[in-house]
Amino acid sequence: MTLTPTNGRRAAGRFGPLSRARIAAARRILTHVGIVRSIHYSLRFGGLILVARGTVVMLGHGSCLELGRRAALLIGFEHLTPVPAVLHLERGARMRIDGVVQLMRGTHVFAAEGALLAFGDRTYLNDRAKITCEHQITIGARCAIGWDAQILDTDVHRIVVDGTYRERTAPITIGDNVWIGASAFVLKGVTIGEGSVLAAGAVATRDVAACSLVAGNPGRLVRSDVSWSV
């Protein structure tokens, strides 16, 4: 193939903004990747795992990163957040990756002993988003988790009501194509339906139906016919 000089406009037609953005992102990753650790984890878990320099990875005995066919996990890249990403899996915890998943710089992902945390294809956690998984959290494909958002399947402390202990943990399920806005919270036992949007600062304390917009604290239904795209 022969490359012919152009005036830039023709080049933009073939290598449009999305392609240039992907090239720029690839350059940032290659510039900041921790080569030795990336190779080590990729070989250890049988999939492509790229770890940015400075990222904190703590894996307890028997914990596992389960990567599906053609899956990839990128940890600690993008943006200029000064705090590194943290991935902490306690003894026997599992994190399952289907497709390409990105935990951006400043994110904090924790899975307690024996817990299961699963991500679908093209899902990402933005700067400083945090996941605390003591039992089970399942996040579908094409989900956008905004900066400073938190997802936690536990009350952390045990709550007593009229002398009766409440369950401290309950599974969280987030469907495909869900947008969780900046500083929003998803609390234990909540299921969020496919295509829904949790507005910035919202707190989801109960299930959210598909294609719904929920806002406020506690979260309330604003619209039931929404859709969204990048």
N, C-alpha and C positions, 0 to 999 in steps of 0.2 A: 504494500500500500504506500502511495506517495502522498506526503503532506504538502499542501499548497498554502502559501501565506495568504491571509485574509485581512480584511479591515476591522475585524473584531465582531461586526454584526453577524456575519456568516458563521463565525465560530460559535457565537452565542446560540445560534439556531441548533447546532449539532451538540454542543456541550452547554446546555442551558443552565439556569441558576441552580437547579437541584443537583445536577452533576458536579458543578463547581463547588457547591456546599459539601457534597460527599467527599470530593478530593481534599478540600480544606480540613474536614474532620479527620480523614485518614492521616493527613500530615501531622495534625495535633496528636493523634494517638501514637504514631510512630515516634514522635519527638519525646513523648513523656512515658513511654512504656517501660516497665521494669522487665527486662528481657529474661533474666535468669528465673525469676519467680513465675513469669508467664509460662515459660517452657516447662518448669517443674509442675505447676498445677495442671497444665494441659495434658502432660503425659500421665500424671497421677490419676486424673479423673476421665481421661479418654475423650476430650473435646477441646474446643478452642476457648481458652480463658486468658484474657489480656488484663493485666493488673498495672495500674499506673504507679509510678514511683511515689513513695510516701504513703501509699494505701496500707491500712492496718488489716491484716487477715489473721483471725484466730480460729483454728479448727480443733475442736475437742476430739478425744479418742473415739473412733468409730463414726464420726460425722462424715457427711458425703455431699459432694456436688454432683447431681445426676443430670447429665446433659443428653438430651434427645439427639436423634440423627440430624446432622447439619446445624446443631445448636451452637451458640456462642454467648459467652458472658464477658462483658466489659465492665471493669470496676475502677472508678476514680478518675475518669476522664471528663473533658468538657468544662467550660466556664472557668472562672478565676477565684472561686471560693477558697479562702485561705486554709480552711479545715479539710484534712484528707478524708476520704471515705473509710468506713469501718464495716467489715463483715465478720461477724462473730457467731459461729455455730458451736453450741455446747455438745457434750458427749452424746453420740447417737443421733444428732439432729440431721435432717436431710433438707437440701434445697434443690428443687427440681426445675430445670430450665428447658423450655420447649421453644426453639427458634432463637432469635437474637434478642438479648435482654441487656439493658444498660443501667447500672447503678452509678449515677454521676458523682462528681466530687462533692464531699461534704455529707453524703448520705450515710445513714447508720442502720444496718440490718442485723437484727439479733434473733436467733432461734434457740430456744431453751432445750434442755436435755430431752431427746426423743421426739422433738417437734417436727412438723412437716410444713415447709414453705414452698409454694409453687408459683412460677411465673409463665405466662404465655408469650408467644412471639411478638416482637416489636413493642414490648412494654418497657417503660423506663421510669426511674425515680429521679426527679430533679433535685437541685441543690438542697441539702440539709433535710430532705424528706427522711422519715424514720419509720421503720417497721419493727414491732416487738411481737414475736410469735412464741407463745408458750405451749400452744397445742397444735392448731392448724389454720393456716391462711392460704387461700387459693386466689390468685389474681389472673384474670384471663388475658387474651391477646389484645394488642393495640391499645393498652391502657396508658394514660398519662397521669402520673402522680406528681402534683405540683410541689414547688419548693416549700419547705417547712410543714408539709402535710404529715400526719401521723396515722398509722394503722396499727391497732393493738387489740389482740384477742383476749386480753386479761384486764381485770381491775387492779392487778398487782397486789393490793391489800385485800384481805377478806372482809366483806361487808356483812353485818349482822342486822336483820330487820325483825323486830319483835321476838328476839331470842333465837331466830333461825338464821343459819348461815346461808348466804346466797352462793351459787356456783361462781367460782373465781374466774374461770375461762369458758369460752364458747367459740366454735369455729367461725371464721369470716370467709365469705365467698363474694368475690367481685367478678362480674361477668365481663365479656369482651367489650372493647371499645368504650370504656368508662373513663371519664375525666374527673379526677379529684383535684379540686382547686387549691391554691396556695393557702397554707395554714388551716386546712380542713382536717377533721378528725373522723375516722371510722372506728367505732367501738365494738366490743365483743359481741358475737352472735348475730352480726348484721350481714344480710345478703343484699348486694346492689345489682340490679338487673342490667342487662346488656344495653349499651348506648346511653346510659344516664350520665348526668352531670351533677357533681357536688360542688356548690358555689364556694368561693373563697371564704374561709372562716367558718364554714358550716360544720355542724357536729351531727353525724349520723348515728342515732341511738336505736333506730328500728329499720326494718327492711325498706328498700327503695325499689319500686317497680321499674321495669324496663322503660327507657326513653323518657325518664323523668328528670326535672330540675328541682333540686332540693337546696334550700338556703336556710340560714339562721341557726340559733342555738337555743333549744334543740332543733334539729333539722325539720323543716316542714315543706310539703309539696307546694311548688310555685307553678309549674307547668307539667303536663303529662304527655306532651307531643314534641319533645325537643330532639334535635340531632346536633352533631358537632363534627368538626374536622380540623386538621392541623392547618 
